[in-house]
Amino acid sequence: MAEMVTYLPISSPFIRFAGRYVDEAFGVAAGYNFFVFEAALVPFEIVACNVIINYWSDIVPVGGVIAIIIVLYGAINVFAVKWYGESEFWLALGKVLLIVGLIIYTFITMLGGNPQHDRFGFRYWRDPGSFAELYKTGSLGRFLGFLQCLIQASFTIAGPDYVSMAAGEAENPRVVMPRAYNKVFGRLIAFFMLGSLCVGINVPYNDQELSDAFEKGLSGAAASPYVVAMNRLKIRVLPDIVNAMVLSSAFSAGNSYVYCASRSLFGLALEGKAPRVLTRCNRNGVPVYCVAIVLLLSLLSFLQVSNGSARVLSWLVNLVTASQLINFSVMSFTFIRFKKACEAQGLSRDSLPYKGIWQPYLAWYALSGTFVMTFVGGYPVFLPGKWSVPTFLFSYTMIGVFPVLFVVWKLVKKTTWMKPEDVGLYKDVEEIDEYQRNYHATPPK
């Protein structure tokens, strides 16, 4: 994405590039898939907020908490959108401080800096062990446990797509965006790898309190492994602070997804790929109908009332994971087509503001890996005694919807699969070049 976006920094780039470098129908399918991905994350965060709140009390009914959060999301996105950017900046800073603080906490406590003076180190890597058996026993069971972790990682990894979304509004994008991509890549590796390491150090995979929180929804059970570790070490006050910060992070994430999902749908409507009525905005410029549709989809969180948090979270994770992997498959394939177009039209990649390494091999590797994992994600439903219609639908719906959208749009609009020599590589590029030539940095205030 970095190579394409820094060459042509436009809004919603990977969706529009899919239509420009591959086929318009491919871009439409990618756009709706991204919308579903963003919209499905809203009920996920709502359910997560409810699980976190349950740590303190379950006096407020599950349905009541869900309704309150949805109303707050609606109010913020319709009436207080002008404060969105400022609030998200400070909340994002809080998230960074939280994860850095928890990494430092893990290092101190594992070496005995805790009220119990327990120098536990990597104890849980030995007992019960670092590789859990899942569904089967022995080596196969441990492999399936690892595979489940890989599926979960597919759900959590994001970053390049969100950075790309800001390309059309970034100042001096051909200079700023390459730095942003490099920083995001480094921070994702650091935070995700260190965060995973810390979780494995703090709690065993069979911890009873975590099981009570997610599988049974018991009041007072901590849903955060860090809070579980703090309770075990008899640390006071800090668990409530951490739980509150995790709650604010989950609420903030859900609010961000309402914003991103509604703007994705709004963008599709502006380009004539969604009903025109969705382009209507209020006096603050908010696409109210798009926000309303996202909030209607967030009603999926009420499934928690009758099915429990663990099952609903699992369903939403399956849906989001499939859409996320399809997004990355789209990006990878679009880049492969972009590179072929560059070769066909004599555009040297050495002249681009950013040039990726080991291409197109890494793009093919990413396409192969994400495509295979898209189908693997819901494999447990096919195991003996594991069949579940809701689980199957949440896992594989988007895999079926994506090609249907592509074929229907292609047949109705009679779109063309772009040949490398016919791709509009230079469309809108002159405007960006002119901007770069005349750009003067604004001095800081």
C-alpha positions in Angstrom: 0.0 0.0 0.0 2.8 2.4 0.8 4.1 2.3 -2.8 0.7 3.0 -4.4 -0.5 5.5 -1.8 2.7 7.7 -1.8 2.6 7.7 -5.6 -1.1 8.8 -5.7 -2.3 10.0 -2.2 -6.1 10.1 -2.5 -8.9 9.4 0.0 -10.1 5.8 0.5 -7.1 4.7 -1.7 -7.1 0.9 -1.5 -10.8 0.8 -2.4 -10.4 3.2 -5.3 -7.1 1.6 -6.5 -8.9 -1.8 -6.6 -11.4 -0.2 -9.1 -8.7 1.7 -11.0 -6.0 -0.9 -11.4 -8.1 -4.1 -11.5 -11.8 -3.6 -12.3 -14.5 -1.2 -11.1 -16.6 -4.2 -9.9 -13.6 -5.3 -7.8 -13.5 -1.9 -6.2 -17.2 -2.0 -5.4 -16.9 -5.4 -3.7 -13.8 -4.2 -1.8 -15.7 -1.1 -0.7 -18.6 -3.0 0.7 -16.4 -5.5 2.3 -14.5 -2.8 4.1 -17.8 -1.2 5.2 -18.9 -4.5 6.7 -15.5 -4.9 8.4 -15.7 -1.5 10.1 -19.4 -1.8 10.9 -19.0 -5.3 12.5 -16.4 -4.0 14.8 -18.9 -1.6 16.5 -21.0 -4.4 18.1 -17.8 -6.2 19.0 -16.5 -3.2 21.0 -19.9 -2.8 22.6 -20.0 -6.4 23.8 -16.3 -6.0 25.0 -17.3 -2.9 27.0 -20.1 -4.8 28.6 -17.7 -7.6 29.6 -15.3 -5.1 31.1 -18.1 -3.3 33.0 -19.1 -6.6 34.5 -15.9 -6.6 36.5 -17.3 -4.0 38.8 -21.0 -4.9 38.8 -23.8 -6.6 36.9 -26.5 -4.5 38.5 -27.3 -2.8 35.1 -28.9 -5.3 32.7 -26.9 -6.3 29.7 -29.5 -4.8 27.3 -29.4 -1.5 29.3 -25.6 -1.2 29.0 -25.8 -1.9 25.2 -28.5 0.6 24.7 -26.7 3.3 26.6 -23.5 2.8 24.6 -25.4 2.9 21.2 -27.1 6.1 22.2 -23.8 7.6 23.2 -22.2 6.6 19.9 -25.2 8.2 18.0 -25.0 11.4 20.0 -21.2 11.8 19.6 -21.2 11.1 15.9 -24.2 13.3 15.1 -23.9 16.2 17.4 -20.3 16.3 18.7 -18.4 15.3 15.6 -16.4 18.5 15.6 -14.6 17.3 18.7 -13.9 13.9 17.2 -10.4 14.5 16.0 -9.2 16.2 19.3 -10.8 13.6 21.5 -9.4 10.7 19.5 -5.9 12.2 19.7 -5.9 12.2 23.5 -7.6 8.8 23.7 -5.0 7.3 21.3 -2.3 8.8 23.5 -3.9 7.2 26.5 -3.8 3.8 24.7 -0.1 4.1 24.0 0.6 5.1 27.6 -1.5 2.1 28.8 0.4 -0.5 26.7 3.8 1.0 27.6 2.8 1.1 31.2 1.6 -2.6 31.2 4.8 -3.7 29.5 6.9 -2.0 32.2 4.5 -3.5 34.9 5.1 -7.0 33.5 8.9 -6.6 33.6 8.9 -5.3 37.2 6.4 -7.8 38.7 7.9 -10.9 37.0 11.2 -10.1 38.7 9.6 -10.0 42.1 8.5 -6.4 42.3 5.0 -7.1 43.7 3.4 -7.4 47.2 3.8 -11.1 47.2 7.5 -10.8 46.3 6.8 -13.6 43.8 9.6 -13.9 41.3 7.4 -15.8 38.8 9.3 -15.0 35.6 8.3 -17.5 32.8 6.6 -19.9 35.2 3.5 -20.3 33.1 5.5 -21.3 30.1 6.4 -24.4 32.0 3.2 -25.0 34.0 0.7 -25.4 32.3 3.0 -24.8 29.3 3.4 -22.4 26.4 1.4 -24.5 23.9 -2.1 -25.4 24.7 -3.8 -28.4 23.2 -7.1 -27.6 21.4 -9.7 -30.0 20.1 -7.2 -32.9 19.9 -4.3 -34.2 22.1 -0.6 -34.5 21.4 1.2 -32.7 18.6 -2.0 -32.2 16.5 -3.7 -30.6 19.5 -0.8 -28.2 20.0 -0.7 -27.4 16.3 -4.5 -26.6 16.4 -3.9 -24.4 19.4 -1.2 -22.5 17.5 -3.5 -22.3 14.5 -6.2 -20.7 16.7 -3.7 -18.1 17.9 -2.8 -17.4 14.2 -6.5 -16.9 13.4 -6.8 -14.5 16.4 -3.8 -12.6 15.2 -5.5 -12.3 11.8 -8.3 -10.5 13.7 -6.1 -8.1 15.6 -3.5 -7.0 13.0 -4.5 -3.8 11.3 -2.7 -0.5 10.5 -1.7 0.0 6.8 -5.4 0.3 5.8 -6.1 3.0 8.4 -2.9 4.9 7.6 -4.0 4.8 3.9 -7.4 6.2 4.6 -5.8 9.5 5.7 -3.7 9.9 2.5 -6.1 12.3 0.8 -6.1 14.7 3.7 -2.5 14.5 4.8 -0.2 17.6 4.4 2.8 16.9 2.1 1.7 13.3 1.7 4.7 12.1 -0.4 7.0 13.0 2.4 4.8 12.3 5.4 3.2 9.0 4.3 6.4 7.0 3.9 7.4 7.9 7.4 4.0 7.1 8.7 4.0 3.6 7.1 7.5 2.8 8.5 6.5 4.0 12.0 3.2 2.1 12.0 5.0 -1.1 10.9 7.6 -0.8 13.7 5.1 0.1 16.4 2.7 -2.8 15.4 5.6 -5.3 15.6 6.8 -3.9 18.9 3.4 -3.5 20.6 1.8 -6.7 19.3 4.8 -8.9 20.0 5.7 -7.4 23.4 2.0 -7.4 24.3 1.5 -11.0 23.5 4.7 -11.9 25.4 3.5 -10.0 28.4 0.1 -11.7 28.4 1.8 -15.1 28.3 4.0 -14.1 31.2 1.2 -12.8 33.4 -1.4 -15.5 33.1 -1.6 -19.2 32.2 -3.9 -20.1 29.3 -6.2 -22.1 31.6 -6.7 -19.2 34.1 -10.1 -19.7 35.8 -10.9 -16.0 36.3 -10.5 -15.3 32.6 -12.7 -18.3 31.8 -15.3 -17.0 34.2 -15.3 -13.6 32.6 -15.6 -14.7 29.0 -17.3 -18.1 29.0 -19.6 -17.7 32.0 -20.0 -13.9 32.2 -19.7 -13.9 36.0 -19.8 -10.6 37.8 -16.5 -9.6 39.4 -14.4 -11.7 37.0 -11.7 -9.7 35.2 -11.7 -9.8 31.4 -8.1 -8.3 31.2 -5.2 -10.7 31.7 -3.3 -7.8 33.4 -6.1 -7.2 35.9 -6.2 -11.0 36.6 -2.5 -10.9 37.3 -2.8 -7.9 39.6 -5.6 -9.6 41.5 -3.5 -12.7 42.0 -0.6 -10.6 43.3 -2.9 -8.7 45.7 -2.2 -5.4 44.1 -4.9 -2.8 45.1 -6.4 0.1 43.2 -4.3 -0.4 40.1 -6.7 -3.1 38.7 -9.5 -0.6 38.7 -7.4 2.0 37.0 -6.3 -0.4 34.3 -9.8 -1.7 33.8 -11.1 1.8 33.4 -8.4 2.6 30.8 -9.2 -0.6 28.9 -12.9 0.4 29.0 -12.2 3.9 27.6 -10.0 2.3 24.9 -12.8 -0.1 23.9 -15.4 2.7 23.9 -13.1 4.9 21.9 -12.4 2.2 19.4 -16.1 1.6 18.9 -16.7 5.3 18.4 -13.9 5.4 15.8 -15.5 2.4 13.9 -18.9 4.2 13.8 -17.1 7.2 12.2 -15.0 5.1 9.7 -17.9 2.8 8.7 -20.3 5.6 8.1 -17.7 7.6 6.0 -16.9 4.4 4.0 -20.6 4.0 3.1 -20.8 7.8 2.5 -17.9 7.5 0.0 -19.6 4.6 -1.8 -22.8 6.7 -2.1 -20.9 9.8 -3.4 -19.4 7.6 -6.2 -22.8 6.2 -7.1 -22.1 2.8 -5.7 -24.7 3.1 -2.9 -28.2 4.7 -2.8 -28.0 8.4 -3.4 -30.1 9.2 -0.3 -27.1 8.2 1.8 -25.3 11.4 0.6 -27.6 13.6 2.6 -25.9 15.4 5.5 -27.0 17.5 8.4 -25.8 21.1 8.9 -22.6 19.8 10.6 -21.8 17.8 7.4 -22.5 14.5 9.1 -24.0 11.8 6.8 -26.8 11.0 9.2 -28.3 8.2 7.2 -25.0 6.4 7.0 -24.5 6.8 10.7 -28.0 5.5 11.3 -27.3 2.3 9.2 -24.1 1.7 11.2 -25.9 2.0 14.5 -28.7 -0.3 13.2 -26.0 -2.9 12.5 -24.6 -2.4 16.0 -27.9 -3.9 17.3 -26.2 -7.2 16.7 -24.6 -6.6 20.1 -28.0 -7.5 21.6 -27.3 -11.1 20.7 -25.3 -11.1 24.0 -28.6 -10.9 25.9 -29.6 -14.5 25.0 -26.3 -16.1 23.9 -23.7 -14.9 26.3 -20.6 -12.7 25.7 -18.2 -15.4 24.8 -20.3 -16.8 21.9 -21.3 -13.4 20.5 -17.6 -12.2 20.7 -16.6 -15.3 18.8 -19.2 -14.8 16.1 -18.2 -11.1 15.6 -14.5 -12.1 15.6 -15.2 -14.6 12.9 -17.0 -12.0 10.7 -14.4 -9.3 11.2 -11.5 -11.7 10.6 -12.9 -12.9 7.3 -13.5 -9.3 6.1 -10.1 -8.2 7.3 -8.3 -11.0 5.5 -10.3 -10.2 2.3 -9.2 -6.6 2.7 -5.5 -7.6 2.8 -6.0 -10.0 -0.2 -7.5 -7.1 -2.1 -4.6 -4.8 -1.3 -2.0 -7.5 -2.3 -3.7 -8.3 -5.6 -4.2 -4.7 -6.4 -0.5 -4.0 -5.9 0.4 -7.0 -8.2 -1.8 -5.4 -10.9 -0.3 -2.0 -10.2 3.3 -3.3 -10.6 2.3 -5.0 -13.9 0.8 -1.7 -15.1 4.1 0.1 -14.2 6.1 -2.4 -16.2 3.7 -2.3 -19.2 3.7 1.6 -19.3 7.4 2.1 -18.6 6.9 3.7 -15.1 10.1 2.9 -13.2 9.4 2.0 -9.6 12.7 3.7 -8.7 11.1 7.0 -9.5 8.3 6.5 -6.9 8.4 8.3 -3.5 8.5 4.9 -1.8 9.7 1.6 -3.2 8.9 -1.7 -1.4 11.5 -4.5 -1.1 11.3 -8.0 -2.5 8.4 -7.3 -4.8 6.3 -8.8 -6.2 7.3 -11.9 -4.1 6.1 -10.4 -0.8 2.8 -9.4 -2.4 2.2 -12.9 -3.7 3.2 -14.3 -0.3 0.7 -11.9 1.4 -2.0 -12.8 -1.1 -1.5 -16.5 -0.7 -1.4 -16.4 3.1 -4.4 -14.1 3.6 -6.5 -16.0 0.9 -5.8 -19.3 2.6 -6.4 -18.0 6.1 -9.8 -16.5 5.0 -11.1 -20.0 4.5 -9.2 -21.5 7.5 -10.7 -19.1 10.0 -13.9 -20.9 10.5 -12.6 -24.5 10.3 -13.7 -25.5 13.8 -17.4 -25.5 12.7 -16.6 -28.6 10.5 -15.1 -30.6 13.4 -17.3 -33.5 14.8 -19.9 -32.1 17.2 -19.0 -28.5 16.5 -21.5 -27.6 13.7 -23.3 -24.3 14.3 -25.3 -22.4 11.7 -24.6 -18.9 13.3 -20.9 -19.7 13.5 -20.8 -20.9 9.9 -22.7 -17.8 8.7 -20.5 -15.3 10.6 -17.3 -17.1 9.4 -18.1 -17.5 5.7 -20.8 -15.0 4.7 -18.4 -12.3 3.4 -16.5 -15.0 1.5 -19.7 -15.6 -0.4 -20.9 -12.0 -0.6 -17.7 -10.6 -2.1 -17.7 -12.6 -5.4 -21.5 -12.1 -5.7 -21.1 -8.3 -5.4 -18.3 -8.5 -8.0 -20.2 -10.5 -10.5 -23.5 -8.6 -10.1 -21.8 -5.2 -10.5 -19.8 -6.4 -13.4 -22.9 -7.8 -15.2 -25.1 -4.8 -14.5 -22.5 -2.1 -15.2 -20.6 -4.1 -17.8 -17.3 -3.1 -16.3 -13.9 -4.0 -17.9 -11.1 -6.0 -16.4 -8.2 -3.6 -16.8 -5.3 -4.7 -19.0 -1.9 -3.4 -17.7 -1.4 -1.1 -20.6 -4.9 0.4 -20.2 -4.6 1.2 -16.5 -4.9 4.9 -15.8 -1.5 5.2 -14.0 -1.2 8.9 -14.7 -4.7 10.0 -13.9 -4.7 12.7 -11.2 -0.9 12.4 -10.8 -0.2 15.8 -12.4 -2.4 17.5 -9.7 -0.4 15.8 -6.9 2.9 16.8 -8.7 1.8 20.4 -8.9 0.9 20.4 -5.2 4.3 19.0 -4.3 6.1 21.6 -6.4 4.3 24.5 -4.8 4.2 23.1 -1.3 5.6 25.3 1.5 5.6 23.9 5.0 3.4 25.8 7.5 5.5 27.0 10.4 4.4 25.6 13.7 2.5 28.0 16.0 
